Amino acid sequence: MISLVLTVFLFAPSIPRVHAMTGLVCMTTITANACPAGPPAFGPFAVGTKFSVGVYIQASDAMAGFDIYVATNNAFVHPTSAALGTLIVSPSLTSICVNDVSQTGTCTVGGSPNGPGVVEVTTIEGSGASECGGASPCSGMAFLINYTVVAPADSTPLSYPAAPGCSTSSVSSPPNVCVQVADSLGTTLPENIQAATVIQTTSPDFTITAVPSNLLITAGSSAVSNITLTSVNGLNGIVTLSTTPPPACPPPCPAWSINPSTVQLNAGGTNSSRLTFSTTSSSSNKWNINVTGTLGGISHIVSLFLTIIPSGPPPDFIIAANPRSLIIPAGINASSTIMLTSVSGFSGIVHLSTSLPPCLQPQCTTWFVTPTQVTLTPDGTADAFLVITAANRADSGSIEVTGTSGNLTSGNFLVHGTIVSFQVQASSTDFSLSAFPSFFSLPAGTAASSQIQIYPNVFSTGNSFSVTLSAAVSPPNGLTANLNPAIVTLSSFTVFSTLTISTLATTPAGNYTISVTGASSGFIHSVIVNVQVLPPPTLKLTPTTGSIGTKVLVQGSGFPVQYGPSEIIVSFDDQLVGFIFTPTTGFNFTFNVPEAQAGPHTVKAFEPFFFNGSGTIMATAPFEVISSPTGFTVTLDVGTLYFPGDKATAFILVAQNGQPVSPMGLQLTLQLIKPDGTIQILVATKLTTGVYSAVYTIPTTGTAILGTYAITVTAHSSSLGDSAALGSFEVKPTWLSKNAGTITTGTAIAGVVGFGAVGLAWKKGYLKKKDDEQILHA
């Protein structure tokens, strides 16, 4: 639910909020300003009756959007349309779906309850703020639904449906109710719900309709509306028809009559009459006519609206600009008055729009029209203004201002336009500056660069001038900024200088401002680059010394996170020992000390895909390898993490005084202890003198394959004695299977670690490990 709301708020900062109250989503009349005390009952209504229901949100935390479904039995009560209420002041990304047909936007698919009898309305606040000024409680009419009763029944419920796609719901119980109200951060707000019932009459009745019910007649002509009556619940009899009396005045007043004035209705049938209008060449004005049908004590009314327009040219409007041509100094605002005039009695709203600027300030001239709509009275005038903001360089062009009124479906659509031209005059040695990127977040000890763009405000045909660049850092304590080149020459094209930002491991953490200033003859301009320096990442090893095969815990902190989980690669003397994805700035990682000489070594953790800086974030820690114990020894080495279907390989080293040996009569016994406590004997295969291996293929199915496995090895030699070793590894679900619910395509994987990250991971074999390749995963 509210996929669009989540899309908009996806990158909003995560700010904890305390929600103080639970609101109420209810159904009520369209003019109500509060929820009823209990579930309302609408009606009773006869078949063919049209009625409206309002969905109201009362006493909720201040909201900024909603996605709400309302369902009914389409065989009895049929929804025909829906419209937004006044709760969301500046609605944006609105979708209205009625009977699984889009009225505005698109219908939600995939797990939604959309279908016959279901109305979905979703929208968000376009300003980005919450309603009611952000103050709680907040109440208002969310939207309106129009219904028609299509078949008799004692009652028909109006409810909020539930569906698997509505798991993110404002309603705590029952689950998956398709009601979601969210604030400006995308946080789902808690709400209670109150449904309603439609009561339908089952007594004999009839309906009356008029087609067309809204008539537009040119003076001197005539028109007809068909009055149709339909029997409901078996009504049988003669219906008497009457109208609002025609005006009691001589021409030019119009006249009308209905014929026949009585209509026989048979049970379950329909019949009709004709309402005829006549006018003279001088008739005018608007008229409201009621047609009343009566049978015994049953009476129904249908209303018609007659508009008579004068003969002659049709109503229209004209649009003009004053002035139509402007000469504007660079960087200055100017305006032209847009004048609209009613012609032949035109009245109504005219919507104004303009052609789009080719690009944004300061490179291009931009403009807008205000207000965006005006109201014309018959033979009246109205003004709007075209506001132009000139570029900071020479520029020229033309702007089309368009006025539209009416709509295409009604047949009275009007559109007219006018052109305003402009010319921007700029100084010959002026220029502009911009920086990209203009913000960095860097761990201390790293570097980054920004491209400083310098472009002339006048395109020269041969003349050139120099701009001298300088950079000032505030506060000036540890962060350095250098420009290359420091002097550029401008003529007709944009040039660039590289701003290199460098930090030391000792640079204090905090916010820094770099002001890049350019100076030419008589002109000085600046652009700001903001830098946030973070503390350098650190590593802690436990233990810091050990022999070959020792299990070491690596604890990292201060590694920045951008655009989802970060990949951290861990190495021992630049030999890869594994990697981990972490959503936070810290991580824990374990590995076994590989084959290495006794003495000092270096454990390194680095983040290869840090986009906002030098590209690699690294921290190191020392580790001391001590000599293996002397005498008859056996050591066991096995990977720390495997996935279902992998082959877990254990390597056994048999040594005497630190040298590999394979004495006569050597007996090796390997036991695999599974997570469920069962034991399996493994067979060791000799690889070379003193080196053996055993392989266990991890099943892909079963309820007890995940968890921690232990391997014990005992070595017995009649000449050397006995020795034993213990190792362990863990089996976890693969990352792809664990996240299969949210990641369904290769594009989704690329969205988590970036296309470059997936490429590197594939190259390294992280996504598909060969059976004979030993890579230890964290």
Beta strands, then each sheet from edge to edge (+ up, - down):
strand 1: 23-28
strand 2: 41-45
strand 3: 50-60
strand 4: 65-71
strand 5: 77-84
strand 6: 91-98
strand 7: 101-104
strand 8: 118-125
strand 9: 138-149
strand 10: 155-158
strand 11: 179-182
strand 12: 188-189
strand 13: 191-193
strand 14: 196-200
strand 15: 205-211
strand 16: 214-218
strand 17: 222-232
strand 18: 237-243
strand 19: 255-259
strand 20: 262-265
strand 21: 270-278
strand 22: 285-295
strand 23: 298-309
strand 24: 316-322
strand 25: 325-329
strand 26: 333-343
strand 27: 348-354
strand 28: 366-370
strand 29: 373-376
strand 30: 381-389
strand 31: 395-405
strand 32: 414-425
strand 33: 431-436
strand 34: 439-443
strand 35: 447-456
strand 36: 465-474
strand 37: 480-484
strand 38: 487-490
strand 39: 495-502
strand 40: 510-520
strand 41: 523-534
strand 42: 538-542
strand 43: 545-546
strand 44: 551-557
strand 45: 566-572
strand 46: 575-582
strand 47: 587-592
strand 48: 599-607
strand 49: 617-625
strand 50: 632-638
strand 51: 641-642
strand 52: 647-656
strand 53: 659-660
strand 54: 667-673
strand 55: 679-682
strand 56: 685-688
strand 57: 691-697
strand 58: 707-717
strand 59: 721-731
sheet 1: 5+ 9- 3+ 1- 13-
sheet 2: 2+ 14+ 10-
sheet 3: 7+ 6- 8+ 4- 11+ 12-
sheet 4: 15+ 17- 21+ 19-
sheet 5: 16+ 23+ 22- 18+ 20-
sheet 6: 24+ 26- 30+ 28-
sheet 7: 25+ 32+ 31- 27+ 29-
sheet 8: 33+ 35- 39+ 37-
sheet 9: 34+ 41+ 40- 36+ 38-
sheet 10: 42+ 44- 47+
sheet 11: 43+ 49+ 48- 45+ 46-
sheet 12: 50+ 52- 53+
sheet 13: 50+ 52- 57+ 56-
sheet 14: 51+ 59+ 58- 54+ 55-
end
